[in-house]
Amino acid sequence: MSKVSIYLNFESETETAFTFYKSIFNTEFQGGGFMRFGEVPPEDGAPEMSEEVKNLIMHVELPLIGDYALMGSDAPKSMGFNIKKGNNFYIMLQPDTRAETKRLFDLLSEGGIVEAQLQDMFWGDYYGSFADKFGVQWMLNCSEKV
């Protein structure tokens, strides 16, 4: 089922922030809880991650109310991120189909800056991200299998 989520990025406080949010909303983390950068398969030619970065959060999802969820990850400076309050969130769209995901990605990203082209990702979904021509940051993730 399609849904919309808010995606937050922190330099290194995701675990603390989401533990706090969990205590307020009294819900449980989805998908097995915190996924850490150390769980990411290594890429050929990529520099080795420090132990500190390996322990940071790559992804977490927490249901809020109704069908809304809060998602997040750490975005450390050592990986090229520059987090400032105000640029640390995305609107996360999760369409039902790859066709709808591509349609939305193509139209919304036109005139904007693509961060990650739509592609099959190691976690098994079809994913891409960008800032639109107004500077609004978007992530699209589709779980439909080919």
C-alpha positions, -999 to 999 in steps of 0.1 A, spaced: 0 0 0 13 35 -9 23 57 20 41 90 28 67 93 55 90 120 68 127 112 66 151 128 91 189 129 88 212 136 118 250 138 118 252 111 146 222 114 168 196 92 150 196 64 177 192 89 205 165 109 186 145 78 176 147 62 210 132 95 223 104 95 197 97 58 204 91 67 241 66 94 231 46 75 204 47 41 223 52 22 190 78 -3 179 106 1 153 97 -16 120 120 -39 99 140 -52 128 149 -19 144 181 0 138 201 -9 106 237 2 110 262 12 83 284 -18 93 256 -40 79 260 -25 44 279 -48 19 312 -32 10 315 -16 -24 346 -22 -46 370 6 -43 352 23 -15 373 33 15 369 12 47 345 27 72 357 36 107 343 16 136 325 48 147 307 51 113 300 14 112 280 18 144 259 47 131 224 43 119 218 37 82 180 34 85 152 32 110 114 34 108 90 43 135 52 43 131 37 75 145 -1 78 142 -24 64 115 -5 54 85 23 79 90 59 69 99 90 87 108 122 74 92 158 84 96 195 79 93 228 93 104 247 114 77 282 118 91 306 145 77 332 118 71 309 105 44 305 139 27 273 150 44 268 185 57 238 185 80 224 217 92 190 222 109 166 228 81 183 205 55 180 173 75 146 160 63 130 145 32 95 137 21 96 99 16 72 86 -10 66 48 -12 44 42 -43 29 8 -50 45 3 -84 79 9 -101 61 27 -129 45 52 -105 78 56 -87 96 64 -120 68 88 -131 69 107 -98 107 107 -97 110 120 -133 84 148 -129 94 160 -94 131 159 -101 129 179 -133 149 211 -129 162 199 -95 194 181 -83 194 143 -83 213 128 -54 207 92 -63 193 79 -96 164 54 -94 180 20 -91 177 -14 -75 193 -12 -41 210 -39 -19 181 -39 5 159 -51 -24 139 -20 -33 139 5 -62 152 38 -47 162 73 -57 165 108 -41 167 144 -52 160 180 -43 133 195 -65 136 229 -83 123 246 -51 149 229 -28 125 204 -13 142 171 -6 125 139 -17 132 101 -15 112 75 -34 113 39 -25 93 11 -41 92 -25 -28 75 -39 -59 97 -68 -73 104 -70 -110 
